[in-house]
């Protein structure tokens, strides 16, 4: 198996896991937080989409930040939420947000969260499908040029795997509480 095929398999598996695990949750379960400073599953699904969206658009494709799927897909307009300039390095991906900035985020329905996540991941998968193994070692065209294409895909995958476990734990807590 080639490196790009392995990368594609891992991304597809992660993408399917998010859809499989969380498509059956109602909006209340998706937005439940075990305490005031914890993130919900919904916020974390949004974060996964934002990390992939930012990295794909700005780093891997070398396009301006305002060409992220959050903007071109109409999500910013639909929600009235512009994450640019917020959080760590102003990336607007949840990392580095204060509790006030988290509270100002829009609450999206389960359908909308998964639609945004799916839109980003379909673009991500399409990008990987056109790569060769040699492309993985190339520097990215966007910001972060000192890093390779593989480096940025690894960031996306590691973040997604880590947070998938977090979301599964939140789902298990929700179900144990018997709120559903």
Rosetta constraint file for C-alpha pairs under 8 A:
AtomPair CA 1 CA 5 HARMONIC 6.33 0.50
AtomPair CA 1 CA 6 HARMONIC 6.80 0.50
AtomPair CA 2 CA 6 HARMONIC 6.42 0.50
AtomPair CA 2 CA 133 HARMONIC 6.87 0.50
AtomPair CA 3 CA 7 HARMONIC 6.19 0.50
AtomPair CA 3 CA 133 HARMONIC 5.75 0.50
AtomPair CA 4 CA 8 HARMONIC 6.02 0.50
AtomPair CA 4 CA 128 HARMONIC 6.84 0.50
AtomPair CA 4 CA 129 HARMONIC 7.58 0.50
AtomPair CA 4 CA 131 HARMONIC 6.82 0.50
AtomPair CA 4 CA 132 HARMONIC 6.46 0.50
AtomPair CA 4 CA 133 HARMONIC 5.57 0.50
AtomPair CA 4 CA 136 HARMONIC 7.79 0.50
AtomPair CA 5 CA 9 HARMONIC 6.06 0.50
AtomPair CA 6 CA 10 HARMONIC 6.20 0.50
AtomPair CA 7 CA 11 HARMONIC 6.21 0.50
AtomPair CA 7 CA 128 HARMONIC 7.65 0.50
AtomPair CA 8 CA 12 HARMONIC 5.99 0.50
AtomPair CA 8 CA 125 HARMONIC 6.60 0.50
AtomPair CA 8 CA 128 HARMONIC 6.34 0.50
AtomPair CA 8 CA 129 HARMONIC 7.21 0.50
AtomPair CA 9 CA 13 HARMONIC 6.00 0.50
AtomPair CA 10 CA 14 HARMONIC 6.17 0.50
AtomPair CA 10 CA 157 HARMONIC 7.68 0.50
AtomPair CA 11 CA 15 HARMONIC 6.03 0.50
AtomPair CA 11 CA 125 HARMONIC 7.17 0.50
AtomPair CA 11 CA 157 HARMONIC 6.87 0.50
AtomPair CA 12 CA 16 HARMONIC 6.08 0.50
AtomPair CA 12 CA 125 HARMONIC 7.33 0.50
AtomPair CA 13 CA 17 HARMONIC 6.09 0.50
AtomPair CA 14 CA 18 HARMONIC 6.40 0.50
AtomPair CA 14 CA 157 HARMONIC 7.99 0.50
AtomPair CA 14 CA 160 HARMONIC 7.17 0.50
AtomPair CA 14 CA 161 HARMONIC 7.15 0.50
AtomPair CA 15 CA 19 HARMONIC 6.55 0.50
AtomPair CA 15 CA 118 HARMONIC 7.64 0.50
AtomPair CA 15 CA 121 HARMONIC 6.83 0.50
AtomPair CA 16 CA 20 HARMONIC 5.91 0.50
AtomPair CA 17 CA 21 HARMONIC 5.81 0.50
AtomPair CA 18 CA 22 HARMONIC 5.96 0.50
AtomPair CA 18 CA 23 HARMONIC 7.76 0.50
AtomPair CA 18 CA 45 HARMONIC 7.86 0.50
AtomPair CA 18 CA 164 HARMONIC 7.15 0.50
AtomPair CA 19 CA 23 HARMONIC 5.32 0.50
AtomPair CA 19 CA 114 HARMONIC 7.02 0.50
AtomPair CA 20 CA 24 HARMONIC 7.72 0.50
AtomPair CA 21 CA 168 HARMONIC 7.52 0.50
AtomPair CA 22 CA 30 HARMONIC 7.77 0.50
AtomPair CA 23 CA 110 HARMONIC 6.93 0.50
AtomPair CA 23 CA 111 HARMONIC 7.70 0.50
AtomPair CA 23 CA 114 HARMONIC 7.35 0.50
AtomPair CA 25 CA 29 HARMONIC 5.86 0.50
AtomPair CA 25 CA 30 HARMONIC 6.11 0.50
AtomPair CA 25 CA 110 HARMONIC 7.29 0.50
AtomPair CA 26 CA 30 HARMONIC 6.23 0.50
AtomPair CA 26 CA 110 HARMONIC 6.71 0.50
AtomPair CA 27 CA 31 HARMONIC 6.09 0.50
AtomPair CA 27 CA 109 HARMONIC 5.75 0.50
AtomPair CA 27 CA 110 HARMONIC 5.65 0.50
AtomPair CA 28 CA 32 HARMONIC 6.01 0.50
AtomPair CA 29 CA 41 HARMONIC 7.98 0.50
AtomPair CA 29 CA 171 HARMONIC 7.64 0.50
AtomPair CA 29 CA 174 HARMONIC 6.87 0.50
AtomPair CA 29 CA 180 HARMONIC 7.52 0.50
AtomPair CA 30 CA 40 HARMONIC 6.47 0.50
AtomPair CA 30 CA 41 HARMONIC 5.22 0.50
AtomPair CA 30 CA 42 HARMONIC 4.97 0.50
AtomPair CA 30 CA 110 HARMONIC 6.86 0.50
AtomPair CA 31 CA 40 HARMONIC 5.20 0.50
AtomPair CA 31 CA 41 HARMONIC 6.33 0.50
AtomPair CA 31 CA 42 HARMONIC 5.48 0.50
AtomPair CA 31 CA 43 HARMONIC 7.41 0.50
AtomPair CA 31 CA 107 HARMONIC 7.59 0.50
AtomPair CA 32 CA 40 HARMONIC 5.50 0.50
AtomPair CA 32 CA 41 HARMONIC 7.41 0.50
AtomPair CA 32 CA 174 HARMONIC 7.71 0.50
AtomPair CA 33 CA 38 HARMONIC 5.76 0.50
AtomPair CA 33 CA 39 HARMONIC 5.94 0.50
AtomPair CA 33 CA 40 HARMONIC 4.82 0.50
AtomPair CA 33 CA 41 HARMONIC 7.95 0.50
AtomPair CA 34 CA 38 HARMONIC 6.32 0.50
AtomPair CA 34 CA 40 HARMONIC 7.88 0.50
AtomPair CA 34 CA 170 HARMONIC 7.79 0.50
AtomPair CA 37 CA 99 HARMONIC 6.84 0.50
AtomPair CA 39 CA 43 HARMONIC 5.99 0.50
AtomPair CA 39 CA 44 HARMONIC 6.62 0.50
AtomPair CA 40 CA 44 HARMONIC 6.28 0.50
AtomPair CA 40 CA 167 HARMONIC 7.82 0.50
AtomPair CA 40 CA 170 HARMONIC 7.48 0.50
AtomPair CA 41 CA 45 HARMONIC 6.09 0.50
AtomPair CA 41 CA 167 HARMONIC 5.31 0.50
AtomPair CA 41 CA 170 HARMONIC 6.78 0.50
AtomPair CA 41 CA 171 HARMONIC 7.57 0.50
AtomPair CA 42 CA 46 HARMONIC 6.18 0.50
AtomPair CA 42 CA 107 HARMONIC 7.97 0.50
AtomPair CA 42 CA 108 HARMONIC 7.50 0.50
AtomPair CA 42 CA 110 HARMONIC 7.44 0.50
AtomPair CA 42 CA 113 HARMONIC 6.96 0.50
AtomPair CA 43 CA 47 HARMONIC 6.15 0.50
AtomPair CA 44 CA 48 HARMONIC 6.26 0.50
AtomPair CA 44 CA 163 HARMONIC 6.99 0.50
AtomPair CA 44 CA 167 HARMONIC 7.23 0.50
AtomPair CA 45 CA 49 HARMONIC 6.43 0.50
AtomPair CA 45 CA 113 HARMONIC 6.83 0.50
AtomPair CA 45 CA 114 HARMONIC 7.72 0.50
AtomPair CA 45 CA 117 HARMONIC 7.13 0.50
AtomPair CA 46 CA 50 HARMONIC 6.12 0.50
AtomPair CA 46 CA 113 HARMONIC 6.31 0.50
AtomPair CA 46 CA 116 HARMONIC 7.84 0.50
AtomPair CA 46 CA 117 HARMONIC 6.98 0.50
AtomPair CA 47 CA 51 HARMONIC 6.04 0.50
AtomPair CA 47 CA 93 HARMONIC 5.65 0.50
AtomPair CA 47 CA 94 HARMONIC 5.90 0.50
AtomPair CA 48 CA 52 HARMONIC 6.27 0.50
AtomPair CA 48 CA 117 HARMONIC 7.35 0.50
AtomPair CA 48 CA 156 HARMONIC 7.99 0.50
AtomPair CA 48 CA 159 HARMONIC 7.42 0.50
AtomPair CA 48 CA 160 HARMONIC 6.09 0.50
AtomPair CA 48 CA 163 HARMONIC 7.86 0.50
AtomPair CA 49 CA 53 HARMONIC 5.86 0.50
AtomPair CA 49 CA 116 HARMONIC 6.83 0.50
AtomPair CA 49 CA 117 HARMONIC 4.79 0.50
AtomPair CA 49 CA 120 HARMONIC 6.16 0.50
AtomPair CA 49 CA 121 HARMONIC 7.46 0.50
AtomPair CA 50 CA 54 HARMONIC 5.87 0.50
AtomPair CA 50 CA 70 HARMONIC 7.76 0.50
AtomPair CA 50 CA 92 HARMONIC 7.56 0.50
AtomPair CA 50 CA 93 HARMONIC 5.10 0.50
AtomPair CA 51 CA 55 HARMONIC 6.03 0.50
AtomPair CA 51 CA 93 HARMONIC 5.67 0.50
AtomPair CA 51 CA 156 HARMONIC 6.65 0.50
AtomPair CA 52 CA 56 HARMONIC 5.81 0.50
AtomPair CA 52 CA 120 HARMONIC 6.78 0.50
AtomPair CA 52 CA 121 HARMONIC 7.36 0.50
AtomPair CA 52 CA 124 HARMONIC 7.39 0.50
AtomPair CA 52 CA 156 HARMONIC 5.89 0.50
AtomPair CA 53 CA 57 HARMONIC 5.95 0.50
AtomPair CA 53 CA 68 HARMONIC 5.89 0.50
AtomPair CA 53 CA 69 HARMONIC 6.35 0.50
AtomPair CA 53 CA 70 HARMONIC 7.47 0.50
AtomPair CA 53 CA 120 HARMONIC 5.79 0.50
AtomPair CA 54 CA 58 HARMONIC 5.58 0.50
AtomPair CA 54 CA 59 HARMONIC 7.27 0.50
AtomPair CA 54 CA 65 HARMONIC 7.07 0.50
AtomPair CA 54 CA 68 HARMONIC 6.39 0.50
AtomPair CA 54 CA 91 HARMONIC 7.37 0.50
AtomPair CA 54 CA 93 HARMONIC 7.63 0.50
AtomPair CA 55 CA 59 HARMONIC 4.97 0.50
AtomPair CA 55 CA 60 HARMONIC 6.16 0.50
AtomPair CA 55 CA 152 HARMONIC 6.78 0.50
AtomPair CA 55 CA 156 HARMONIC 7.63 0.50
AtomPair CA 56 CA 60 HARMONIC 4.77 0.50
AtomPair CA 56 CA 61 HARMONIC 5.90 0.50
AtomPair CA 56 CA 124 HARMONIC 6.66 0.50
AtomPair CA 57 CA 61 HARMONIC 5.09 0.50
AtomPair CA 57 CA 62 HARMONIC 6.27 0.50
AtomPair CA 57 CA 63 HARMONIC 5.50 0.50
AtomPair CA 57 CA 64 HARMONIC 7.17 0.50
AtomPair CA 57 CA 65 HARMONIC 6.84 0.50
AtomPair CA 57 CA 67 HARMONIC 6.78 0.50
AtomPair CA 57 CA 68 HARMONIC 5.54 0.50
AtomPair CA 57 CA 69 HARMONIC 8.00 0.50
AtomPair CA 58 CA 62 HARMONIC 4.94 0.50
AtomPair CA 58 CA 63 HARMONIC 5.04 0.50
AtomPair CA 58 CA 64 HARMONIC 5.81 0.50
AtomPair CA 58 CA 65 HARMONIC 5.57 0.50
AtomPair CA 58 CA 68 HARMONIC 7.56 0.50
AtomPair CA 58 CA 142 HARMONIC 5.69 0.50
AtomPair CA 58 CA 143 HARMONIC 6.65 0.50
AtomPair CA 59 CA 63 HARMONIC 7.48 0.50
AtomPair CA 59 CA 140 HARMONIC 6.15 0.50
AtomPair CA 59 CA 141 HARMONIC 6.61 0.50
AtomPair CA 59 CA 142 HARMONIC 4.22 0.50
AtomPair CA 59 CA 143 HARMONIC 5.27 0.50
AtomPair CA 59 CA 144 HARMONIC 6.41 0.50
AtomPair CA 59 CA 145 HARMONIC 7.86 0.50
AtomPair CA 59 CA 152 HARMONIC 7.66 0.50
AtomPair CA 60 CA 140 HARMONIC 5.33 0.50
AtomPair CA 60 CA 141 HARMONIC 6.30 0.50
AtomPair CA 60 CA 142 HARMONIC 6.12 0.50
AtomPair CA 60 CA 149 HARMONIC 6.44 0.50
AtomPair CA 60 CA 152 HARMONIC 7.38 0.50
AtomPair CA 61 CA 140 HARMONIC 7.45 0.50
AtomPair CA 61 CA 141 HARMONIC 6.33 0.50
AtomPair CA 61 CA 142 HARMONIC 6.36 0.50
AtomPair CA 62 CA 140 HARMONIC 7.23 0.50
AtomPair CA 62 CA 141 HARMONIC 4.82 0.50
AtomPair CA 62 CA 142 HARMONIC 3.50 0.50
AtomPair CA 62 CA 143 HARMONIC 6.86 0.50
AtomPair CA 63 CA 67 HARMONIC 6.58 0.50
AtomPair CA 63 CA 142 HARMONIC 6.73 0.50
AtomPair CA 64 CA 68 HARMONIC 7.68 0.50
AtomPair CA 66 CA 71 HARMONIC 6.24 0.50
AtomPair CA 66 CA 72 HARMONIC 7.76 0.50
AtomPair CA 67 CA 71 HARMONIC 6.29 0.50
AtomPair CA 67 CA 72 HARMONIC 5.91 0.50
AtomPair CA 68 CA 72 HARMONIC 6.20 0.50
AtomPair CA 69 CA 73 HARMONIC 4.98 0.50
AtomPair CA 69 CA 74 HARMONIC 7.76 0.50
AtomPair CA 69 CA 75 HARMONIC 7.79 0.50
AtomPair CA 69 CA 119 HARMONIC 7.56 0.50
AtomPair CA 69 CA 120 HARMONIC 6.57 0.50
AtomPair CA 70 CA 74 HARMONIC 6.49 0.50
AtomPair CA 70 CA 75 HARMONIC 5.04 0.50
AtomPair CA 70 CA 76 HARMONIC 5.82 0.50
AtomPair CA 70 CA 116 HARMONIC 7.54 0.50
AtomPair CA 71 CA 75 HARMONIC 5.92 0.50
AtomPair CA 71 CA 76 HARMONIC 5.32 0.50
AtomPair CA 71 CA 77 HARMONIC 7.32 0.50
AtomPair CA 74 CA 78 HARMONIC 5.99 0.50
AtomPair CA 75 CA 79 HARMONIC 5.98 0.50
AtomPair CA 75 CA 80 HARMONIC 7.98 0.50
AtomPair CA 75 CA 81 HARMONIC 7.96 0.50
AtomPair CA 75 CA 116 HARMONIC 7.64 0.50
AtomPair CA 76 CA 80 HARMONIC 5.41 0.50
AtomPair CA 76 CA 81 HARMONIC 5.05 0.50
AtomPair CA 76 CA 82 HARMONIC 5.70 0.50
AtomPair CA 77 CA 81 HARMONIC 7.12 0.50
AtomPair CA 79 CA 106 HARMONIC 6.39 0.50
AtomPair CA 80 CA 106 HARMONIC 7.99 0.50
AtomPair CA 81 CA 105 HARMONIC 7.02 0.50
AtomPair CA 81 CA 106 HARMONIC 6.76 0.50
AtomPair CA 83 CA 91 HARMONIC 7.43 0.50
AtomPair CA 83 CA 92 HARMONIC 4.39 0.50
AtomPair CA 83 CA 93 HARMONIC 7.35 0.50
AtomPair CA 84 CA 90 HARMONIC 5.98 0.50
AtomPair CA 84 CA 91 HARMONIC 5.98 0.50
AtomPair CA 84 CA 92 HARMONIC 5.07 0.50
AtomPair CA 85 CA 89 HARMONIC 7.35 0.50
AtomPair CA 85 CA 90 HARMONIC 3.65 0.50
AtomPair CA 85 CA 91 HARMONIC 6.06 0.50
AtomPair CA 85 CA 92 HARMONIC 6.15 0.50
AtomPair CA 86 CA 90 HARMONIC 4.47 0.50
AtomPair CA 86 CA 91 HARMONIC 6.26 0.50
AtomPair CA 86 CA 92 HARMONIC 4.78 0.50
AtomPair CA 86 CA 93 HARMONIC 7.94 0.50
AtomPair CA 86 CA 94 HARMONIC 7.94 0.50
AtomPair CA 86 CA 97 HARMONIC 6.79 0.50
AtomPair CA 86 CA 101 HARMONIC 7.75 0.50
AtomPair CA 87 CA 91 HARMONIC 6.33 0.50
AtomPair CA 87 CA 92 HARMONIC 5.65 0.50
AtomPair CA 87 CA 93 HARMONIC 7.14 0.50
AtomPair CA 87 CA 94 HARMONIC 6.25 0.50
AtomPair CA 87 CA 95 HARMONIC 5.80 0.50
AtomPair CA 87 CA 96 HARMONIC 4.32 0.50
AtomPair CA 87 CA 97 HARMONIC 4.44 0.50
AtomPair CA 87 CA 98 HARMONIC 7.46 0.50
AtomPair CA 88 CA 92 HARMONIC 7.45 0.50
AtomPair CA 88 CA 94 HARMONIC 7.97 0.50
AtomPair CA 88 CA 95 HARMONIC 5.73 0.50
AtomPair CA 88 CA 96 HARMONIC 4.57 0.50
AtomPair CA 88 CA 97 HARMONIC 7.13 0.50
AtomPair CA 94 CA 102 HARMONIC 7.42 0.50
AtomPair CA 97 CA 101 HARMONIC 5.58 0.50
AtomPair CA 97 CA 102 HARMONIC 6.21 0.50
AtomPair CA 98 CA 102 HARMONIC 6.31 0.50
AtomPair CA 99 CA 103 HARMONIC 6.13 0.50
AtomPair CA 100 CA 104 HARMONIC 6.29 0.50
AtomPair CA 101 CA 105 HARMONIC 6.67 0.50
AtomPair CA 108 CA 112 HARMONIC 5.89 0.50
AtomPair CA 108 CA 113 HARMONIC 5.91 0.50
AtomPair CA 109 CA 113 HARMONIC 6.11 0.50
AtomPair CA 110 CA 114 HARMONIC 6.17 0.50
AtomPair CA 111 CA 115 HARMONIC 5.97 0.50
AtomPair CA 112 CA 116 HARMONIC 6.14 0.50
AtomPair CA 113 CA 117 HARMONIC 6.13 0.50
AtomPair CA 114 CA 118 HARMONIC 5.79 0.50
AtomPair CA 115 CA 119 HARMONIC 6.02 0.50
AtomPair CA 116 CA 120 HARMONIC 6.27 0.50
AtomPair CA 117 CA 121 HARMONIC 6.09 0.50
AtomPair CA 118 CA 122 HARMONIC 5.87 0.50
AtomPair CA 119 CA 123 HARMONIC 6.44 0.50
AtomPair CA 120 CA 124 HARMONIC 6.17 0.50
AtomPair CA 121 CA 125 HARMONIC 5.98 0.50
AtomPair CA 122 CA 126 HARMONIC 6.12 0.50
AtomPair CA 123 CA 127 HARMONIC 6.19 0.50
AtomPair CA 124 CA 128 HARMONIC 6.39 0.50
AtomPair CA 125 CA 129 HARMONIC 6.19 0.50
AtomPair CA 126 CA 130 HARMONIC 6.69 0.50
AtomPair CA 127 CA 131 HARMONIC 6.86 0.50
AtomPair CA 131 CA 135 HARMONIC 5.85 0.50
AtomPair CA 131 CA 136 HARMONIC 7.38 0.50
AtomPair CA 132 CA 136 HARMONIC 7.06 0.50
AtomPair CA 133 CA 137 HARMONIC 7.73 0.50
AtomPair CA 134 CA 138 HARMONIC 7.15 0.50
AtomPair CA 135 CA 149 HARMONIC 7.04 0.50
AtomPair CA 136 CA 148 HARMONIC 6.48 0.50
AtomPair CA 136 CA 149 HARMONIC 4.89 0.50
AtomPair CA 136 CA 150 HARMONIC 4.75 0.50
AtomPair CA 137 CA 148 HARMONIC 5.36 0.50
AtomPair CA 137 CA 149 HARMONIC 6.22 0.50
AtomPair CA 137 CA 150 HARMONIC 6.34 0.50
AtomPair CA 138 CA 148 HARMONIC 5.18 0.50
AtomPair CA 138 CA 149 HARMONIC 5.97 0.50
AtomPair CA 139 CA 145 HARMONIC 5.25 0.50
AtomPair CA 139 CA 146 HARMONIC 6.23 0.50
AtomPair CA 139 CA 147 HARMONIC 5.47 0.50
AtomPair CA 139 CA 148 HARMONIC 4.16 0.50
AtomPair CA 139 CA 149 HARMONIC 5.98 0.50
AtomPair CA 140 CA 144 HARMONIC 6.85 0.50
AtomPair CA 140 CA 145 HARMONIC 5.02 0.50
AtomPair CA 140 CA 146 HARMONIC 7.71 0.50
AtomPair CA 140 CA 147 HARMONIC 6.53 0.50
AtomPair CA 140 CA 148 HARMONIC 5.62 0.50
AtomPair CA 140 CA 149 HARMONIC 5.40 0.50
AtomPair CA 141 CA 145 HARMONIC 6.14 0.50
AtomPair CA 147 CA 151 HARMONIC 6.09 0.50
AtomPair CA 147 CA 152 HARMONIC 7.40 0.50
AtomPair CA 148 CA 152 HARMONIC 6.78 0.50
AtomPair CA 149 CA 153 HARMONIC 6.43 0.50
AtomPair CA 150 CA 154 HARMONIC 5.98 0.50
AtomPair CA 151 CA 155 HARMONIC 6.37 0.50
AtomPair CA 152 CA 156 HARMONIC 6.40 0.50
AtomPair CA 153 CA 157 HARMONIC 6.17 0.50
AtomPair CA 154 CA 158 HARMONIC 5.95 0.50
AtomPair CA 155 CA 159 HARMONIC 6.04 0.50
AtomPair CA 156 CA 160 HARMONIC 6.11 0.50
AtomPair CA 157 CA 161 HARMONIC 6.05 0.50
AtomPair CA 158 CA 162 HARMONIC 6.08 0.50
AtomPair CA 159 CA 163 HARMONIC 6.15 0.50
AtomPair CA 160 CA 164 HARMONIC 5.92 0.50
AtomPair CA 161 CA 165 HARMONIC 6.65 0.50
AtomPair CA 162 CA 166 HARMONIC 6.67 0.50
AtomPair CA 163 CA 167 HARMONIC 6.07 0.50
AtomPair CA 164 CA 168 HARMONIC 6.16 0.50
AtomPair CA 165 CA 169 HARMONIC 6.20 0.50
AtomPair CA 166 CA 170 HARMONIC 6.33 0.50
AtomPair CA 167 CA 171 HARMONIC 6.12 0.50
AtomPair CA 168 CA 172 HARMONIC 6.17 0.50
AtomPair CA 169 CA 173 HARMONIC 6.20 0.50
AtomPair CA 170 CA 174 HARMONIC 6.15 0.50
AtomPair CA 171 CA 175 HARMONIC 6.17 0.50
AtomPair CA 172 CA 176 HARMONIC 6.08 0.50
AtomPair CA 173 CA 177 HARMONIC 6.25 0.50
AtomPair CA 174 CA 178 HARMONIC 6.76 0.50
AtomPair CA 174 CA 179 HARMONIC 6.57 0.50
AtomPair CA 174 CA 180 HARMONIC 7.78 0.50
AtomPair CA 175 CA 179 HARMONIC 6.64 0.50
AtomPair CA 175 CA 180 HARMONIC 6.74 0.50
